């Protein structure tokens, strides 16, 4: 797989200017903020970064900035949310040229697909690009079951899956436990700690973006067998998660970062920002967790 991709990997938010272009200075600043808090990798172009509504040029520019700012040995996962094999391959070629270590690719979502269609989709991308692929299992119209994932692992380049459902995470971890290359990453934000117990290789989660220091500390505590510390952090994190797991969520994540003094602006419309009442709830959760 090249660089080992394990641990705490935040999906980056993308700040926009008043003219709705990428605010590169703010983007670089938040990348540095995350790196300084000990994260294990970076992911660009995913759901948290509003990747589905970034143009190809914006997707490419974000990844270029990440590669410019990250430490040499830190792995970078390039997210791609597109709706056809052709479009994914186009973006993936850019990601490979820029230097991404792996691709995080959603299944197609508008029409959904079958196991056969998903296999052809990931096989064709793998053959065209030749980078490790992590499946982002987040599409309600095209869920990858644990059995489906076993089939997709027959593709050499498919090396992992990012799960947003804790039950699918637990089942997939057990079924793939004997497959050396298989990695199961958590995006089950309400219970990251529980997914570590069930066999997670780490988290590619908005929660790591919002609270990187606490997430890194929890991951290290879990690995060291300090379950009291890990559970104490869990109690601090869940109230934060409750404030942003609503539609649309990118603006809510940005609001949580802004409240911490990380100036990342607003969501790209129609990703509206939270109400004043919701913002107060966010502030209380952050304060109780010691983040402001």
C-alpha positions as CSV (number, residue, x, y, z in Angstrom):
1,X,0.0,0.0,0.0
2,X,3.0,2.3,0.2
3,X,2.7,4.6,3.2
4,X,0.8,3.0,6.1
5,X,-2.5,4.7,6.5
6,X,-3.7,4.2,10.1
7,X,-4.7,6.3,13.0
8,X,-6.4,9.7,13.0
9,X,-6.9,11.2,9.5
10,X,-9.0,14.4,9.4
11,X,-11.0,15.2,6.3
12,X,-10.2,18.8,5.5
13,X,-12.8,21.5,5.3
14,X,-12.4,24.0,2.4
15,X,-12.7,27.7,3.3
16,X,-14.2,29.9,0.7
17,X,-13.8,33.7,0.1
18,X,-16.7,36.1,-0.3
19,X,-16.4,35.5,-4.0
20,X,-16.8,31.8,-3.5
21,X,-13.3,30.9,-4.5
22,X,-10.9,28.8,-2.3
23,X,-9.4,30.8,0.5
24,X,-5.9,29.4,0.2
25,X,-4.5,31.2,3.2
26,X,-7.2,29.9,5.5
27,X,-6.9,26.4,4.1
28,X,-3.2,26.3,4.7
29,X,-3.7,27.7,8.2
30,X,-6.1,24.9,9.1
31,X,-3.9,22.2,7.6
32,X,-1.1,23.5,9.9
33,X,-3.4,23.5,12.9
34,X,-4.3,19.8,12.4
35,X,-0.6,18.8,11.7
36,X,0.5,20.5,14.9
37,X,-2.0,18.5,16.9
38,X,-0.5,15.2,15.9
39,X,-2.8,13.7,13.3
40,X,-1.5,10.7,11.3
41,X,-2.5,11.8,7.8
42,X,-4.7,14.2,5.8
43,X,-7.7,13.6,3.5
44,X,-8.8,16.2,1.0
45,X,-11.9,16.3,-1.2
46,X,-14.3,14.3,1.0
47,X,-17.8,15.0,2.3
48,X,-16.5,17.3,5.1
49,X,-14.6,19.3,2.5
50,X,-17.7,19.6,0.3
51,X,-16.0,17.5,-2.3
52,X,-19.2,16.7,-4.2
53,X,-19.6,20.4,-5.1
54,X,-16.0,21.2,-5.8
55,X,-15.1,21.5,-9.5
56,X,-12.3,19.3,-10.8
57,X,-10.0,22.4,-10.8
58,X,-10.8,23.1,-7.1
59,X,-10.4,19.5,-6.1
60,X,-7.0,19.5,-7.8
61,X,-5.9,22.8,-6.2
62,X,-6.9,21.7,-2.7
63,X,-4.8,18.6,-3.1
64,X,-1.8,20.6,-4.4
65,X,-2.0,22.8,-1.3
66,X,-2.1,19.8,1.0
67,X,1.0,18.3,-0.7
68,X,2.8,21.6,-0.3
69,X,2.0,22.0,3.4
70,X,2.2,18.4,4.8
71,X,5.3,16.8,6.3
72,X,7.2,14.6,3.8
73,X,6.3,11.3,5.5
74,X,2.6,12.1,6.2
75,X,0.2,10.1,4.0
76,X,-2.5,11.9,2.0
77,X,-5.8,10.4,0.9
78,X,-7.5,12.0,-2.0
79,X,-11.3,12.0,-1.8
80,X,-13.3,11.7,-5.0
81,X,-17.1,12.0,-5.1
82,X,-18.3,11.7,-8.7
83,X,-21.1,9.8,-10.4
84,X,-19.4,7.9,-13.2
85,X,-16.3,5.8,-13.8
86,X,-15.1,8.3,-16.4
87,X,-15.4,11.3,-14.0
88,X,-13.6,9.4,-11.2
89,X,-10.8,8.3,-13.4
90,X,-10.3,11.9,-14.6
91,X,-10.0,13.2,-11.0
92,X,-7.9,10.2,-9.9
93,X,-5.3,10.9,-12.6
94,X,-4.9,14.4,-11.2
95,X,-4.6,13.0,-7.7
96,X,-1.9,10.5,-8.7
97,X,0.1,13.2,-10.6
98,X,0.0,15.5,-7.6
99,X,1.2,12.7,-5.3
100,X,-1.7,11.3,-3.3
101,X,-0.9,8.1,-1.5
102,X,-4.4,6.6,-1.8
103,X,-7.9,7.4,-3.2
104,X,-11.1,7.5,-1.1
105,X,-13.9,6.9,-3.6
106,X,-17.6,6.8,-3.0
107,X,-19.7,4.4,-4.9
108,X,-21.9,6.0,-7.6
109,X,-25.0,7.6,-5.9
110,X,-27.5,8.9,-8.4
111,X,-28.6,5.6,-10.0
112,X,-27.0,3.3,-7.4
113,X,-25.6,0.0,-8.6
114,X,-25.3,-3.7,-8.1
115,X,-22.4,-5.8,-6.8
116,X,-21.5,-6.5,-10.4
117,X,-21.6,-2.8,-11.3
118,X,-19.6,-1.8,-8.2
119,X,-17.0,-4.4,-9.0
120,X,-16.6,-3.1,-12.6
121,X,-16.5,0.5,-11.3
122,X,-13.7,-0.1,-8.8
123,X,-11.8,-2.6,-11.1
124,X,-11.7,-0.1,-14.0
125,X,-10.5,2.7,-11.8
126,X,-7.9,0.5,-10.3
127,X,-6.6,-0.6,-13.7
128,X,-6.5,2.9,-15.0
129,X,-4.8,4.5,-12.0
130,X,-2.9,1.9,-9.9
131,X,-3.2,3.6,-6.5
132,X,-4.6,2.0,-3.3
133,X,-8.3,2.5,-3.1
134,X,-10.4,3.0,0.1
135,X,-14.2,2.7,-0.5
136,X,-16.2,5.4,1.2
137,X,-19.3,3.5,2.2
138,X,-21.6,6.5,2.8
139,X,-24.1,6.3,-0.1
140,X,-27.6,5.3,1.0
141,X,-28.6,4.3,-2.6
142,X,-25.6,2.1,-3.0
143,X,-24.5,0.4,0.3
144,X,-21.5,-1.9,0.2
145,X,-22.3,-4.9,2.4
146,X,-19.6,-6.7,4.3
147,X,-19.9,-9.6,1.8
148,X,-19.7,-7.2,-1.1
149,X,-16.5,-5.7,0.3
150,X,-15.0,-9.2,0.5
151,X,-15.6,-9.5,-3.3
152,X,-14.2,-6.0,-4.0
153,X,-11.1,-7.0,-2.0
154,X,-10.3,-9.3,-4.9
155,X,-9.2,-6.2,-6.8
156,X,-5.6,-5.7,-5.9
157,X,-5.8,-2.0,-5.4
158,X,-8.8,-2.1,-3.1
159,X,-7.3,-2.0,0.4
160,X,-9.9,-0.6,2.7
161,X,-13.3,0.8,3.5
162,X,-14.5,3.8,5.4
163,X,-17.7,2.9,7.3
164,X,-20.3,5.3,8.7
165,X,-22.5,2.6,10.2
166,X,-21.2,1.0,13.4
167,X,-22.9,-2.4,12.7
168,X,-21.4,-2.6,9.2
169,X,-18.1,-1.6,10.7
170,X,-18.2,-4.4,13.3
171,X,-19.3,-7.0,10.8
172,X,-16.8,-6.0,8.1
173,X,-13.9,-5.9,10.7
174,X,-14.7,-9.5,11.7
175,X,-15.2,-10.8,8.1
176,X,-12.0,-9.2,6.9
177,X,-9.9,-9.9,10.0
178,X,-7.8,-12.6,8.3
179,X,-7.1,-10.6,5.1
180,X,-3.8,-8.8,5.7
181,X,-4.3,-5.9,3.3
182,X,-7.8,-5.0,4.5
183,X,-8.3,-1.9,6.5
184,X,-11.6,-0.8,8.0
185,X,-11.7,2.9,8.9
186,X,-14.3,4.5,11.1
187,X,-16.5,7.5,10.4
188,X,-19.0,6.4,13.0
189,X,-18.6,9.8,14.8
190,X,-20.9,9.1,17.7
191,X,-18.9,6.0,18.7
192,X,-15.4,6.2,17.4
193,X,-14.1,4.6,20.6
194,X,-16.5,1.6,20.1
195,X,-15.2,1.0,16.6
196,X,-11.6,0.9,17.9
197,X,-12.7,-2.0,20.1
198,X,-14.3,-3.8,17.1
199,X,-11.1,-3.6,15.0
200,X,-10.8,-0.2,13.3
201,X,-7.6,0.8,11.6
202,X,-8.3,4.4,12.7
203,X,-10.7,7.1,11.8
204,X,-11.3,9.3,8.7
205,X,-13.9,11.3,10.5
206,X,-15.2,14.9,10.7
207,X,-14.8,14.5,14.5
208,X,-11.0,14.3,14.0
209,X,-11.2,17.6,12.1
210,X,-13.3,19.2,14.8
211,X,-11.3,17.9,17.8
212,X,-8.0,16.6,16.6
213,X,-6.1,16.8,19.8
214,X,-8.7,14.9,21.8
215,X,-9.1,12.3,19.0
216,X,-5.4,11.7,18.9
217,X,-5.2,11.4,22.6
218,X,-8.1,8.9,22.7
219,X,-6.6,6.8,19.9
220,X,-3.2,6.6,21.8
221,X,-5.0,5.9,25.1
222,X,-6.9,3.0,23.4
223,X,-3.7,1.6,21.9
224,X,-1.9,1.8,25.3
225,X,-4.8,0.0,27.0
226,X,-5.9,3.1,29.0
227,X,-9.6,2.6,28.6
228,X,-10.5,5.0,31.4
229,X,-8.9,7.9,29.5
230,X,-10.4,6.8,26.2
231,X,-13.9,6.6,27.7
232,X,-13.6,9.9,29.5
233,X,-12.7,11.5,26.1
234,X,-15.7,9.7,24.5
235,X,-18.0,11.4,26.9
236,X,-16.6,14.8,25.9
237,X,-16.8,14.1,22.2
238,X,-20.4,12.7,21.8
239,X,-22.2,16.0,22.7
240,X,-20.1,17.8,20.0
241,X,-21.0,15.2,17.4
242,X,-24.7,15.6,18.2
243,X,-24.5,19.3,17.1
244,X,-23.3,18.6,13.6
245,X,-24.9,15.3,12.5
246,X,-27.8,17.1,10.9
247,X,-28.4,18.1,7.2
248,X,-26.6,19.9,5.7
249,X,-23.6,19.2,7.9
250,X,-20.6,20.9,6.2
251,X,-21.6,24.4,7.5
252,X,-22.1,23.0,10.9
253,X,-18.6,21.6,11.0
254,X,-17.2,24.9,9.8
255,X,-19.2,26.7,12.6
256,X,-17.5,24.4,15.2
257,X,-14.1,25.3,13.8
258,X,-14.9,29.0,13.7
259,X,-15.9,28.9,17.3
260,X,-12.5,27.6,18.1
261,X,-10.9,30.5,16.3
262,X,-10.1,28.5,13.2
263,X,-11.4,30.9,10.6
264,X,-12.8,28.7,7.8
265,X,-15.8,30.8,6.7
266,X,-19.2,29.5,5.5
267,X,-20.4,26.5,3.7
268,X,-20.8,26.7,-0.1
269,X,-24.5,27.3,-0.8
270,X,-26.9,25.6,-0.4
271,X,-24.8,24.3,2.6
272,X,-26.3,26.9,5.0
273,X,-24.8,27.7,8.4
274,X,-26.5,26.7,11.7
275,X,-29.0,29.0,13.5
276,X,-28.0,31.1,16.5
277,X,-29.7,28.6,18.8
278,X,-27.7,25.7,17.2
279,X,-24.5,27.8,17.5
280,X,-25.0,28.2,21.2
281,X,-25.4,24.5,21.6
282,X,-22.2,24.0,19.7
283,X,-20.4,26.5,21.9
284,X,-21.6,24.8,25.1
285,X,-20.4,21.4,23.8
286,X,-17.0,22.7,22.8
287,X,-16.6,24.5,26.2
288,X,-17.5,21.3,28.1
289,X,-14.9,19.5,26.1
290,X,-12.2,22.1,26.9
291,X,-11.9,23.2,23.3
292,X,-12.8,26.8,23.9
